[in-house]
């Protein structure tokens, strides 16, 4: 009797055994049944044609996770220690002016008898001067410094009146004998405050009771380390893996909802607010290098990054997370360098062996006083994310290793935190780092009359990018 594989004739078996009433047709089309003379060889293993498809792991490598109980996380970062101002103008032969009240130039704290250096970066000019009078005309207005130059009669000997975009910084002071210090301005250290808000991330997998009873065995080896024969839980496993990727991707790509934006305008009891992700934070407060494409053996462009790091926190160890193109570009750049040339390149991470280092697959290198560890970031290469197009805008990011010091207003002390770390909502009654639960009436869940099993996932989290001035975002 010929077997009939019409719908409804299949009876699930609790064991893996071939019976006349539980087979499934192995392919579509006429004549594809067990009545044909030669049967095809059927692979029961699932082919891993995309390899490891998960993308998370970046934040686990560079950061940490810490609980919080509020709707907002606030931290403060130290400002610079020394006194300097930009966008200074030569008002007269003896006076300098600059605007106060900006984000970095809150007010004029230069005192009478301070000694300053006046720089004209565009023309390579400079002069030292003594401040004979300092007037702060209020926030948002011009501050005026009356100065006497140490070389030349006045500022005209070095600059021209109405020269702009000058820079000044205080390097000390000079007082006459027997004078008091009543003209010295007391400087109260200030800090810059930043904040971020967590977002709620959800996902769900559902399967009806009927589908759960129809077993289709597939031998799998999943990205989370599980293996063996799975049926409908295979899809649940992939939903969980995808959700875990979302936990990282949401705090990498996240953007705060700007005033007047479409998201901010959505009506509701509590409006959508977004969250500041890694890319948005570095674009706003960090450094951006566009079109990084050095020639083989030429470190000039890379040294520009080092010079900028010197002006910032100068963190000695840094990690480079890059896409394939930028990874090869850096390899090519270093591939043309020989040990001891170009300012003294060292290969300490490779036992100082040039042959070991120049193998077109660098994992680390040292330049100047900095160590760099390079690795491919799968998120920037994957065809379903940033690797979907050749020019996706972002080619890589430089992340400082170690920790930063911030002032905790609640504790009233300085605390150390990783430059990148995730804060998630948690309390004694509810931990929202990564929640999952079952509902319905199938698969061991007996919470409702729904003839299905639903697996729910939820998290509430945000990313803290501290000392973003030490990060470098590479764009095309």
N, C-alpha and C positions, 0 to 999 in steps of 0.2 A: 504494500500500500504506500502510495506517495505521501510524503510528509506535507502538511499544510502549514505554512508560516503566516497565515492571515492573522490580523490583529485579534487578540482575545484568546488565541490558542496557546500562548506561552504561559507556562506555570513556573514560578520561581522556585529554585531549589536552594536549600540552606547549605548545601555542600557544593564544591566545585566538581561536578561530574556531568558528563555529556549524556543526556537522556533524549528520547524522541519527542518529548513535549516541552523542552525548555530551551531549544536552540533559537538563536537569532540569525536572520539572513546576514551573510558576511559582507555583502555589497549590494548595490542597487542594480536594476536591469534584469532583463529576461534571461532565463536559463541559469541564473546564479543560485542554484540550490544543490542539495546533496545527491540529486539524481544524475548530475553530469558525471562523465567518466573519470575526469581527473580533478581532484579537489585542490584548491590553492592552499599554500602554507600560510597560516594565520599567526601573526605575532600578537601575543597577549600583552607584551610590555608596551608602555607608553613611550614614544620617542621624545627625548628631550632636545628638540631641535633649536631651542633658544637658550639652552644652558640654564644657568641660574638666573631667573627672571626678576628676583627681588632687587630693590634699589636702596633699601635702608641700610644703615650701618655707619654713615658718615658722622652723624652726631655722637654715636657711641665711641667713635675713635677720637674725637676732639673735645667732647664736653661731658656733661653730667646731667642728672635729673634730680630735682629737688621739689618737695611738696610746698604748697602755699594754700592759704585759706581765703584769699580775697579775689575780687574781680579785677584787680589791677596790681601789677608789680612795679615798684618805683625804686630806682637806685640813683646814686649820685656819683659823679666822676670828678676827680681833681682837675683843676685848671692849671695852667702853667705857673711856675714859681716866679719867674722873672718878668720884668715890666717891659713891654714892647708894644708899639703901635704901627699900623699900616696906613696907607693912603694919606700920608702927611704932605702938606703943601707949604712951599716957601712963600709966606704972605708978604714979608718985607725982607730987607737985608739983615734984620735982627730978630725976626719972629717966624715961628712955625705954627701952623694950625692943623687940627684934625678933628673929625666928627666923633663925638662920644654917644653912647646910648645903644650901640649895636650889640650883637650877640657876643662878640669877643672883646669889645672895647666899651665896657659899661660906663666908666667914667675916667676922668683924668687923675691919676694917682702920682704923677711926677711932681716932686717937691722942688722948691727953690734950693739951689746949691747942689742939685743932682748933676752928675756928669753923664752925658749921653753921646752915642755914636749916631750920626745921621748918614744914611746910605741911599745912594741912587743906583739900584741894581741894573737898570737899563743901560746906564752909561759907565758903570764901574767906578763911580765917584763916592768918596766918603770924607767926613770931617768929624772931629771930636769937638764938643762944646760944653760950656758950663751954663746951666739954667739959672738966669738971674731973676726970673719971675714966672709963675705958673698960675694960670687962671682957668678955672673950669666954669664955663658959662651955663652948665646944666645939661641934663641928658638930652640927647638929640640935637645939640647945638655944637658950635665950634669951641674947642678948647685951644687956648693960646699959650705958647711958650716963648718967652723972651730969652734969647741965648747970646752968649759971647763965645766966639770960636777961639780955640787954642792956637790955630795956625791961620794966618791971614787976618785982615781987618774985620771981616764979617762973612755972612753966608754967600755974598755975591762973589767972593774970591773963588768959590768952588761951584756954586749952583747959580741958577738964574731965578729971578723973582717969578712966581707963579709956576715954578716946576712942581709937578704933582707925582703921586705914586711913590713917594719916598718912604723909607722905613727908619724908625728910630728905636733904640733900646737903651736902657739905663745900665751903666757898668760900675757906678760908684757915686761918690760925692766928694766935695771939697769945701771946707769952711775956713773962715779967717780965725785967727787967734782971739780967744776971749769972747766968742759969740755963743749965743744960746741955740736951742734947737726948736724954737717955737714955730718955725716955718715948715718943719717936716710933717708931711701928711701921714697919719696912721693908716696902714693898709690892713683891712680885714680880709683874710683869705676867703675866697668864694668857691663855689662848686657849681657844676652844671648837672641838672637833674633830667633824667630820662624815665620813661615809663612804657609799659606794654600791657596789653590785655589778652587773656586767653580766649580761644574760640572753642566751641563745642564741635567735635567731629563725630559723625555717626556713619554706620553702614549696617547692612542686614542681609542675611541669606535665608531663603525660605524654600521648603520642599513640601509638597502635599503628601498626605498619608498614602495615597495610591502609588505615587512614584517611589516613595520610600520602600514599598513592598516589592517593587520590581527591581531585582538586583541585577546590575550589570558590572561584572568584575573587571577591574583594570589594575594591573600591577604597576605601582608608581614608586618613585623615590623623590619626595617633595623637597622644596628648598629649606623647609624648617627641620629637616633631619629625619622625618618619619618615612617609613617605607612599608612595602607589603601590598596586600590586595585591599583596595578600597572600592566602595560603591558611591552612594550619594554624598558621603562625607568628603569625597575628593573635592567637590565643588565648595563645600564649607571651608576646607583647608585653604583653598586658593583665595576665598573671600577674606579669610583672616590675614593671609600674607599680604594681600593688596591693601587691607586696612592698615597694617603695620607700616607699609610704605607711605600711605597717606599721612600718618602721624609725623613722619619726617618731612615729606614734601610740602605739607601745609605750612610748616614753620620755616621752610627755605624760601618758598615762593610768596608767602603771605604779604598782603599790603593793607595798611590802615585805610579805612573809608574816609576820604577827604570830604570836607564840608561842601555841600552842594552836589556831591556825586550821586549817581543813580542808586548805589547801594545805601547811602546814608538817607536817601529820600523814601525808602521803603517803609511804609507805615506799620506800626505794631506797638505793643506795650513796651517792648525793649527793642530798639533799633539794632540793625546789624552794624558792627563797628570794625570788623576786620582785625588783623593783627600784623605787626611789623615783623616780616621775615628776614632771613639773612641777607638776601640780595638787596632788599629795600633799605635795610639799615646801613649797609656798606655804601650804597649809592648816595644816601643822605649824609652820612657822617664819616665815611671812610675815603679810600683812595681808588681811583679808576685809571687803569692804563688801557688805552685803546690802540689796537693795531700792533701788538707786540710781535715783531717778526725780525729778530736779529739774524745776521748772516752767520754761517758756520765759523766758529772760532772768534767771533766778535762779541765782546761782552759789554759794549758801550751802552746799549739799551738796558741791559740788566743792571748795570751799575747805576743807572738813573733811579731804579727802584731802591737800591741800597742807600743812595744819598737821601731819598725821601724818608726811608726808615730811620736814618740817623736823626732827622728832624722830629721824629715822633717818639715812641717809647723805646725804640732800639732793642726789641726782643730778640735775643740771640738765636733761638731755635724757632723755625717756621716750617709749616707744612704747605705744600702746593698740591691742590686737588684740581686736576686739569682734564680736559677732553683729549681725545687721541691726537688731534692736530697740534695742539699746544704742547703735548708731551713730546711729540716728535720734533717740534721746533726747538725745545729746550735741549733735547738730546743732540740735535744737529749743532746747536750753538756750542755745547760743551765738547762735542766730538772733535772739533778743530782746535782744541786748546791742549797744550802740552804742559806738564807739571813744571811749575816755576816760572812760566811765562805769564804775560798779561797781568802783572801786578801780584803774582804769587798765588796761583790757584793750588789748593791743597786737596788731597783725596784721603783725608783721615778716616772717613767712614769705610774706605776700601783698603785699609792697612797701608794707605799712602801709595798704593800701586796704581800707576797710570794704566797699565794693561788691564787690570781688573775693573777700573772705572770706565774706560772708554770702550764699552761693549754695546753701545746703542741701547742700553736698557737701564739707565741710571735709577737708583732708588734714593740717592742722597749725594750732596756735594757741599763744599764749603767755599765761600767767597768773602774775602775781607774777614770780618769778625762774626759772620753769620753762617749758620748751618741751615741747609734747606733739604727737606725730605719730600720727594715727589712721588705721587701715585696717581693712577688714572681714577677718575670719578665716574662710575658707571652711569650715574644719573645724567651726566652731560653727553654720554655716548648712546644711550638706549634709544631705539627708534620710536618708542612710544612716549618719550618725554623730550628733553632738550636736544637729543640726537636725531629728532625727526627731520630736521633740515640741516644743511651744511653750515649755514650762517645763522645760528640760533641766538646770536647776541652776546652770550656769555661763554667764554672759553675756559675759564678756570678762576680759582680764588686762592689767595695766600692767606693762611690763617695762623696767627701766632700761637705757639705752644705755651703751656704753663698757665699761670693764673694772673689775675689783675687785683689790685687793691681798690675797694670801694668803701664809701662811708655809709653805714647802716644807721638811719635815723632812729629806728626803733631801739636798736642795741646801744646806740651812741658811741660806737667804736668803728675802727676800720676793720673790714673783713676781707678775706681773699676768696675769690671765686674764679672758676675757669672763664676764659674770655667768652666762650660759648657754653651756655647751659640752658636746659629746658626746665620750666616751672610748670607743674601740673596741680590741679585742684585736688585737695585731699583733706580729710578731717578724721576724727575718731570714728565717725559713723559712715563715712563714704569715701572711698579711694577712687578717684576718677582718672588715674594714670592710664589704665587700660582695662575697661570693664567688658565682660561678655556674659550673656545669660540666655537661657532657652525659654521660649513661650510656646503655647499651643497644646496639642494632645498627642503628638507623635515623637518617637525617638527618646522617650523617657521624660518628656515634659508633659505635665498635667496641670496647666494653669488656666486653660480656657476650653471652650467647645470648638475651637478652630481645628479643622481636620488638616493640620499641617504642623510642621516643626519650623520655628523661626529662631535663628541665631542672631542675636543683636550685639553690636559692638559700639562702644562709646569711649571718648576721651575728651578731656578739656585741658588745653595746654597752650603755652606760648614760649617763644624763644627770647632769651636775653643776650644781646650782642653788646658786650661791654668793651670799652676802649676800641671802638670801631676805627679810630684813626690809625691803628696798627694793621688793619686789613687792607688787602689790595685785590680789587676785582678786575679781571682781565676780560675785555670785550673786543669784538672784532671791528 
